[in-house]
Amino acid sequence: MKGSGLAFDLLFAVFLTPWTPSTGLKTLHLGSCVITTNLQAIQNGFSEIRDSVQAKDENIDIRILRQTGSLYDTKPSDRCCLLRHLLRLYLDRVFKNYQTMDHHILRISSLANSFLTIKKDLWVFHTHMAYHCGEEAMEKYSWILSHFKE
């Protein structure tokens, strides 16, 4: 991927759009998984860095999730799996490789920590076989991953 703006558009469309932001912790029901997170803190962190990231994005013609949909458009049985894979994508590729000005480092770190907590919660469900990765989740993730690399 040439620019990081695409990655942050992906974050917004997949992770934040399906739920109405509220203050404090919110319980999210993702098929067979239930996680609790502070969506307002995630949205605030994302909003503070989004404009600067998009301004640097060279791939303004590519918007992955206009074609793949969001977690909301994914079968409930596949939501946990897709979210776990997307969080791994962000933690392993986006946040590790994102170069930013010093004042954005705290926000990136805060987002990464929130994602780690959610990923840990999803892993608990996964290890207890509370969900599996269905075909739809794997197809969406493969498509997102292939376009992310462009």
N, C-alpha and C positions, 0 to 999 in steps of 0.2 A: 504494500500500500504506500502510495507516495505521500499522502497527507494524513494528519491525525483527525481532521474534522469529520471524516467519514466514520471513524471509530466512535466518536462522541455522538454523532447522529444515530448510529446503531444503538448506543447505550440508551439514548432518550426514547427512541421508538420501541425498543424491545422491553426495556426494564421499567421505565417510568410511566409511559403512556397508559398502560392498562389499569392503573389504579389512581384514584383521586387522592392527591396529596393531602395530608393532614398533619397536625402537630403531634409530636410524640411518636410512640411506637404504634405500629399498625400490624395486624395479623393478616397475612396473605394466604389464601387457600388456593393451592396450585395442584389441582387434582388430588392425589393421595398424599401430598406434602403440605404441611402447614409451617410457615416461617413467620417470625416476628422481627420487624426491622423499623428503623426510623426513616421513613420515606422522605420526610421533610428535610432531614439533614443531607440525604443523598441528593435530593433535588437542588438544595441550596448550593452544595459543593459543585455540582454539575453546572448550574447556571452561572456561577462565577468564572468558570474557565471556558465555557462553551464559545462565547463570542471570539475570544482570542484564538482558540483552536480553529474555528471555522474560517477566520480571516487568513490563516496560513494554509488552508486546504487548497491543493492544486487540482483535486478531483471533484470539482463542483457539479459535474454532470452525472456522477454516480451516487445513487441513493439506494442502498441495498434493500432497506425494509419497505420501500414502496412496492416491491415485488414479492417479498417473503412474508409480509404481515408481522404481527407481534405475538407476544405470548397470549394475548387475548384471543387471537385468531387461531391459536394452536389447540388441538384437542386437549382437554384437561389431563388426560393420562400421560401426555407427552411434555407438559409444561415444566415439570421438575427437571427432567433430563435436559431440555433445551436451555433452561436457565443455568443449570450447572455448567454446561459446555460453554455458554457465552461468558459466564463469570471467569472461567478458566482462560478463555481467549483474552479477556481484559487484563487479568492478573499476569499472565505469562507473556503476552505480546504488546499490548497497548501501553499499560502503565510502566512496564520495564523500559520501554524504548522511547517514551515521551520526554522530549526535551522542553523545558519550560523556564520561565522567569522565576526567580526565587519566591515571589509572593504567591505563586500558584502551587508551589511544592506542597504546602500544608493541605490544600484542597485535594490534590491528587492523592496524598497519603491518607486523608480521611476517607475518600471514596474507596481506595484500595482496602482499607481496614474494614469498611462496611461490607464490601464484596467478600472479603475473607470470612467474615462472620456468617454471612448468608451461605457461602459455599460450604462451610463447616456444617451448618445445619442441614443442608441438602445431602451432604455426604452421609450423615447419620441415617437419614431415610433410605439412601441408596444401599448402605451396608445391611440394613434390616430388610432389604428386598421390598420396600414399600412402593417402589416404582421401578420401571425398566425403561430403557430407551427404545421407543417404538420407531417405526419406519418414518413417520412424518417428522419427528424430532431430528432424526439423523439426516434426512434429506434437507431440511431447512438449515441445519448447522453446516452441512457440507457445502451447500450453496453459498451461505454467508461467508464461510471460510475461504472458498475459492475466489470470491469477489473481494474479500478483505485483502488478499495477497496482491491484487492488481495495483 
